Amino acid sequence: MRPESEYEKKVMWSKVPLPFAGIRAGIITLNGIQAHLCVGRNEDGWEHVSIELMANRLPKWDEMCFIKDMFWGEEEEVVQIHPKKSQYVNLTDALHLWRPVNGDWSIMNHGGE
């Protein structure tokens, strides 16, 4: 993930702490629409950015590309994950971008599951 100094001033960060350690919330304007962001790393070794538009639609491909490039380099790989149905969690109409910390994709090896 890019250093905070590269995206810090592009987001209006919430002063309200989130209940999850290492996660920050903020608002940006994207194509004239306000959007909520959650940015951080989880305890399982994943960098994460979610985006929820304050509109009646999900973000479009170009909007997700903008967010991806805002937080990661153009040549860094970032994914959207579709988990097993038994593991679905859908709290909002947000889309999520994930990347292993330091780009170490060996985290995807679940011991042969």
C-alpha positions in Angstrom: 0.0 0.0 0.0 1.2 3.5 -0.8 2.6 5.5 2.2 -0.2 7.5 3.9 1.5 10.7 2.9 0.5 10.0 -0.8 -3.2 9.8 -0.1 -3.7 11.4 3.3 -4.9 14.8 2.0 -7.2 13.4 -0.6 -9.6 12.0 2.0 -11.7 13.7 4.6 -10.9 11.3 7.5 -13.5 10.6 10.2 -12.6 11.7 13.7 -14.8 8.8 15.1 -12.7 5.8 15.8 -13.7 2.5 14.3 -14.1 -0.6 16.5 -11.4 -2.4 14.4 -7.7 -1.7 15.1 -5.8 -0.4 12.1 -8.8 0.7 10.1 -9.6 4.3 9.2 -12.8 5.7 7.6 -13.2 8.7 5.4 -15.1 10.4 2.6 -14.0 11.4 -0.9 -15.8 12.8 -3.9 -15.6 10.5 -6.9 -17.1 11.6 -10.2 -19.2 14.2 -8.3 -20.5 11.6 -5.8 -19.6 11.3 -2.2 -18.1 8.0 -1.2 -17.3 6.3 2.1 -13.9 4.6 2.4 -12.5 2.2 4.9 -8.7 1.7 4.7 -6.4 -0.4 6.6 -4.8 -3.8 7.3 -6.3 -6.7 9.1 -4.7 -9.2 11.5 -4.6 -11.9 8.8 -2.0 -9.9 6.7 -4.3 -8.2 4.2 -4.4 -4.6 3.1 -7.9 -3.5 2.4 -9.9 -0.6 1.0 -13.7 -0.6 0.7 -15.7 2.0 -1.1 -19.4 2.7 -0.8 -21.0 5.4 -3.0 -23.7 7.6 -1.6 -25.8 6.8 -4.7 -28.1 4.0 -5.6 -25.4 2.0 -7.3 -22.1 0.2 -6.8 -18.9 1.7 -8.0 -18.1 1.3 -11.7 -14.9 -0.3 -13.0 -13.2 3.1 -13.7 -14.0 4.3 -10.2 -12.6 1.1 -8.6 -9.4 1.6 -10.8 -9.1 5.2 -9.5 -9.4 4.0 -5.9 -6.9 1.1 -6.5 -4.3 3.5 -8.0 -4.9 6.0 -5.2 -3.9 3.4 -2.6 -1.5 1.1 -4.5 0.9 1.5 -7.4 -0.2 1.0 -11.0 1.8 -2.2 -11.3 0.7 -3.7 -7.9 -1.9 -6.5 -8.1 -5.1 -6.1 -6.0 -8.1 -8.3 -6.0 -11.8 -8.5 -5.2 -12.6 -11.8 -3.5 -15.7 -13.8 -3.8 -15.7 -16.1 -0.8 -17.5 -19.3 -0.1 -21.2 -18.6 0.3 -21.0 -19.7 3.9 -18.5 -16.9 4.5 -20.5 -14.0 2.9 -20.7 -10.9 4.9 -22.7 -8.1 3.2 -23.3 -5.1 5.5 -23.5 -2.4 2.8 -23.5 -1.9 -0.9 -19.7 -1.6 -0.9 -17.0 -3.1 -3.0 -13.7 -4.2 -1.5 -10.1 -4.3 -2.7 -7.6 -6.6 -1.1 -3.9 -7.2 -1.3 -1.5 -9.2 0.9 0.8 -7.0 2.9 4.0 -6.5 0.9 2.5 -8.2 -2.1 3.3 -11.7 -0.7 0.7 -13.8 -2.5 1.8 -17.0 -0.7 -0.8 -16.0 1.9 -3.3 -17.5 -0.5 -2.0 -21.0 0.3 -4.4 -22.3 2.9 -2.5 -25.6 3.5 -4.3 -27.5 0.6 -7.9 -26.5 1.5 
